[in-house]
Amino acid sequence: MIVIKTKDDIKRMRVSNRLAGKVRDEVAASVRPGVTTRELGEYARELIEKAGGKCGFLDYHGFPGTICVSVNDEVVHGIPGDRIIKLGDIVSLDVGTLIDGFYGDTAKTVMVGVTDPSVIKLVRTTESAFWAGIEKAKVGNRLSDISHAIQVVAEKAGFSIVRDFVGHGIGRELHEDPQIPNFGRAGKGPKLRAGMTLAIEPMLNMGKKAVKILGDKWTVVTKDRMLSSHYEHTVLIKSDGVEILTK
């Protein structure tokens, strides 16, 4: 069931998601060679707790990290640890917050001194695909209009789309209905209605679309071990357009 948020729900979601966006950007500014993924996770925890929130991912179905930090061929759900960030890495930061009963969720991929044009293109296309999807996030459109727009941008640029993991509704639960694939035919699925809150998150691979989960039972990597990029905002569908809650 898709939950349509009330005015009070939306007010609370703005608070949680603004914090998620702030933490995402402040942690992103701390990504540099020599920093460990654990240090990034602990910095995120410090920022979230100082603001009176909780780390939305910590202990979620047993996840052991404060945020997800996924490097290079890691697609999503990377657990912060002893890995040291190096020059040339791309680092996906996925931040979840929980304040006053509502979740925030956002992600971006940071390039660490990357000069390879193909890698830069991957990261920038992932963000461009998100914005193409957002253009279709209008009342009266179908959910798959978002999905299809993302797919068109990604595949036109020569990248593959992760199909095993998708975007999702969000609110009092981190993952609510509906699921939001980053691919599919336009004109399918539920109609978009004012009050829907959605976490839209393209995941693009430089190589093939296939992924696998590592032995830690969380970290998702590309099967061909080629690079992957992730970009996500939580958005509110409004009668007059869309609001980026994590901007």
N, C-alpha and C positions, 0 to 999 in steps of 0.2 A: 504494500500500500504506500502510495506517495503522500507524504505529509505536507500539507499546505501550511506555511508558517503564519502565525498571527503577528500583529504589530509588536506585541511584547516579545515574542520569539525573535523577531528580526532585530529588535533593539539589542537583545542579549547576544545574538549571533554577530552583530557588528563588533561588539566589544572583543569577543574571543578571536574573531578573524583578523581584526586590526592588529591584535597582539601577535598572532601567527605571522602576519606579513612583516611586522617590525622585526621580529626575531629572525625570520628568514633573511632579511637584508643585513642585519647586524652580524649574523654568523657568516653570511657570504663574504662580508668585508674582511673577515678574519681568516679566510681560506688563503693559505700561502705555503710555499715549500717549507718543510720542516715541522709543520703542525700535524698532530695526530688526529685521526677521526674521533678518538675519545675526547680530546680537548675541545673539539667543535661541539660534541654532544653535551659536555659539561657546561660549556658557555651558554648553550641554548637553555639548559635547565636553570642556570642562574638567572637568566633574563626572564624566563617564564614565571619562576617562583617569586622573583622580586616584584613582579607585576600582579601577584595574587592569583596566578593561574596554576594549572597542573599540566605536566607533559602528557598530551593526549594519547601518545603511542605507548608510553611506558606501562608494561604489564598488560597491554591490550592483547588478549588471547595468548599471553605469555611472552610478548615481545620484550626483550631485555634492554632495549635502548631508549634514551630520552627523545631522540629524533632518528630518522633514517639518514645515513650518509653512505652513498653508493658511488664507487669510484670506477671510471673507465668502462669496463665491460659489465659492471654491476648495474642492473636495470633499476631495481627498487629494493627496499627493505634491507639495505646494508646496515649491519650492527656496528655502532661506533666501537673502536678498539685501538690496537697498537699500530695500525697501518699509518705510515708517514706519507703525507702528501708530497708529491714531487712536481718539479717543473714539467709542464706538458700534460699533466693530468686534467681530466674533466671530473667534477665532483657534484653529484646531485644531492641537494639538501632538501629533505622532506620534513616539514615541521607541522606537528599537531599540537593544538592547545585545547584545554577544557576549562571554561570559566562559567560559573553560575548555571551549570547544567547543559551548556551548549559547546559544541566542538568547532574548532577552526582547523583548516587543512590547506597547505600550500607547498609548492616545491619549485625549485629552479636549479639549473645546472650551471656551475661556475667553471670558467676556463682559467687554468693556472698557467699564464704565460704561453698559451697555445698560439702557434704560428701556422700550423698546417691548415691550408684553406678548406680541405674536405671536412676537418673536424669543426672548424668555425661554422661551416655551412650546416652541419648536422645540428649543432646547438641552436643556431639562429632559425633554422627551419622548424624545429620543435616549437619554439615560441610563436613563430608565424602561423603554424598550424592551429595553435590554441586560439589565436585572434581570429582566424578564419571561422573557427567553430563558434566563437562568441557572436560574430555577425549574424548567425542563424538562431541565436538564443532569444527569440522573440515570442511573445504570446501568440498562440494560434499555429505556430510552426510545430513540426513533429520532432521528437527527441533525436531521431536518426538524421535529421537535417544537420545537426551539430556534428554527429559522427562522420557523415559523408563529407562535409566541408574539410574536416581535419584530414581525412584520408586523401582527398584530392591534392592538397598542398604537399603532404608528405611524399606521396608516390610520384608526383610530378618532379620533385627534387631528387628522386632516385633512392629514397630511403624506405625501409620496411617498417611496419607498424606492429608493435607487440599486441597480440590478441588474447593472451592468457590473463592479462590484468587490464582493468578498465576503470573509468571514472565512476562516480556514485553520488547518490543523494547524501545529504549530511544535515545534522541538526542535533537533537538530543542523543542520537547515536552517531558514531563516526561513519558507519556505513549504513545508509538507508536506501530504500528504493528511490529511483530506478538505477539500474546499472547503465553506464554510459560508455559503450564501446567507442573506440577511435577509428572505426571503419563501418561500412555498411551502406545500403541503398538509402537514398533520401525518401522522405515521406512515410516512414514507418514509425511504430511505437506510439506512446502516449502524446497527446497534445501538450504543449508547454503552457503552463498557467501561472498567473501572478501569484507570488508567495512560495514558489518552488525554490529550494536552495540546492545547488549542484556543485560538486567538486569535479571539474573538468580537467583531465590530465593526460595529454598526449605523451606517449613513450615511443620514441623512434630509434631504430637500430641502423647502424651503418651497413651491416651485413644482412643476414637473413632474420626472419621474424621469430624463429624458434628460441625458446628460453628454457632454463632448468633451475631448480632450487638446490642450493648447496647443502652440504651435510649439517650445517647449523640449523637447517629447517626453516630459514628465513630468507637469506640473501638470494636474490634472483639474478642470474647472469645470462648473457647470450650464449647459446650453445656453440656458436662459432668463435666465441671470445672476442668478437669485434665490439666497437664502442657503442654505447647507448646513451640517449639523452632524455630528460624528463622535465616537464614544465606543468605547473598546476596553479589554479586559483579556485577559490570557492566563490560562487556567484549567486546573486539573487535575481530571479526573473521578476520584472516589474511590468505594470500595465503599459508603461511608456518606454520600455527598454530593458537594459540589464545593468546591475550594479556589481562591480568587482569588490567583494567584501574584504579580500586579502591584499588589495592594491597598496 
